[in-house]
Amino acid sequence: MSRKQRHSQALQDAVKEVLLREWDPIRIGREDAAKDEYDAYVTKICALIVQRQSVEEV
Protein backbone atom coordinates (compact mmCIF):
# COMPACT_ATOMS: atom_id res chain seq x y z
CA MET A 1 0.00 0.00 0.00
CA SER A 2 1.40 3.37 -0.97
CA ARG A 3 1.83 6.28 1.41
CA LYS A 4 -1.07 8.08 -0.27
CA GLN A 5 -3.33 5.04 0.11
CA ARG A 6 -2.38 4.67 3.79
CA HIS A 7 -3.12 8.36 4.38
CA SER A 8 -6.47 8.04 2.58
CA GLN A 9 -7.41 4.98 4.62
CA ALA A 10 -6.38 6.69 7.86
CA LEU A 11 -8.53 9.71 6.98
CA GLN A 12 -11.51 7.49 6.18
CA ASP A 13 -11.07 5.57 9.43
CA ALA A 14 -10.87 8.82 11.42
CA VAL A 15 -13.99 10.26 9.76
CA LYS A 16 -15.91 7.05 10.39
CA GLU A 17 -14.84 7.13 14.03
CA VAL A 18 -16.04 10.72 14.44
CA LEU A 19 -19.36 9.92 12.80
CA LEU A 20 -19.94 6.97 15.12
CA ARG A 21 -18.68 8.51 18.35
CA GLU A 22 -19.38 12.22 18.08
CA TRP A 23 -22.05 12.90 15.45
CA ASP A 24 -24.25 9.75 15.71
CA PRO A 25 -27.73 11.33 15.54
CA ILE A 26 -29.52 7.97 15.75
CA ARG A 27 -27.36 6.64 18.60
CA ILE A 28 -26.09 3.46 16.95
CA GLY A 29 -22.37 4.02 17.42
CA ARG A 30 -22.08 1.40 20.13
CA GLU A 31 -23.99 -1.27 18.24
CA ASP A 32 -21.61 -3.69 16.49
CA ALA A 33 -24.24 -4.65 13.93
CA ALA A 34 -24.64 -1.01 12.83
CA LYS A 35 -20.98 0.02 12.48
CA ASP A 36 -21.47 0.64 8.75
CA GLU A 37 -24.58 2.81 9.14
CA TYR A 38 -22.80 6.07 8.21
CA ASP A 39 -20.35 4.64 5.65
CA ALA A 40 -22.17 6.37 2.79
CA TYR A 41 -21.08 9.72 4.24
CA VAL A 42 -17.39 8.88 4.70
CA THR A 43 -16.20 9.27 1.09
CA LYS A 44 -18.08 12.54 0.61
CA ILE A 45 -16.77 14.02 3.86
CA CYS A 46 -13.21 12.93 3.07
CA ALA A 47 -13.44 14.60 -0.34
CA LEU A 48 -14.52 17.86 1.30
CA ILE A 49 -11.64 17.64 3.76
CA VAL A 50 -9.10 16.98 1.00
CA GLN A 51 -10.51 19.96 -0.91
CA ARG A 52 -9.94 22.02 2.26
CA GLN A 53 -13.57 23.05 2.52
CA SER A 54 -14.70 25.02 5.54
CA VAL A 55 -16.15 23.40 8.62
CA GLU A 56 -19.52 24.76 7.59
CA GLU A 57 -19.25 23.07 4.19
CA VAL A 58 -18.30 19.76 5.77
Rosetta blueprint (number, residue, H / E / L):
1 M L
2 S L
3 R H
4 K H
5 Q H
6 R H
7 H H
8 S H
9 Q H
10 A H
11 L H
12 Q H
13 D H
14 A H
15 V H
16 K H
17 E H
18 V H
19 L H
20 L H
21 R H
22 E H
23 W H
24 D L
25 P L
26 I L
27 R L
28 I L
29 G L
30 R L
31 E L
32 D H
33 A H
34 A H
35 K L
36 D L
37 E L
38 Y L
39 D H
40 A H
41 Y H
42 V H
43 T H
44 K H
45 I H
46 C H
47 A H
48 L H
49 I H
50 V H
51 Q L
52 R L
53 Q L
54 S L
55 V L
56 E L
57 E L
58 V L
